[in-house]
Amino acid sequence: MDRNREPFISLALYHTLKWSVVSPMFHTYFRGQIYGAENVPQSGPLVVVSNHASYFDPPIVSNCVRRPVAYMAKEELFDIPILAQVIKLYGAYPVSRGNADRNAIRSALEYLNHGWAVGVFLEGTRTPDGRITDPKRGALLLAAKAKAPILPVSLLGTEGILQKGSKIPRSVPVTIRIGNLIDPPNSTNKQELEMLTQKCATVINEMHELGQ
């Protein structure tokens, strides 16, 4: 197996879901626009950092960067036998909510060491307007340990997909902007991680301010 590429079966599942479900929905129902797709390396470890405003963000990001992106998923999902196998192949790994889960960090590093892209929401949670105000440095710590470049991604419009109390996604326009690669930190020094974390947040917010 090429250690700079995701496993063949994961790539096959990714492309099957992308072209049958995610991409058609993104381009038609959400009238999706993608800018900067040429900035995405198609192999090798990569830390994808973005803002976060909707449960729809992980599949949208993965669709737009044209390769599988491994995201944390709540551990309860892995208790469902068939679903657990599918989301594992798609790149999901479990995290215990409310805890600093060392196993999740180890899983993310393992994915990176096997050539995957790993997605991290820089704020750590959803924000109402999609802007990043309190970025966490965990993504940059992963990048430093795996020596993986960082790819900033801005999602605009996903905050309007689901209204409070509704389970039906609204047909709202969604724009994805992908920035230039940022080199990984040279060390795990706290000050360096915080500086680069803030740089990522600034880049993402500036792309967000460009609008649709």
Summary of the structure (lengths in Angstrom):
residues: 212
radius of gyration: 16.2
end to end distance: 40.2
largest distance: 45.0
contacts: 671
relative contact order: 0.20
helix: 43%
strand: 16%
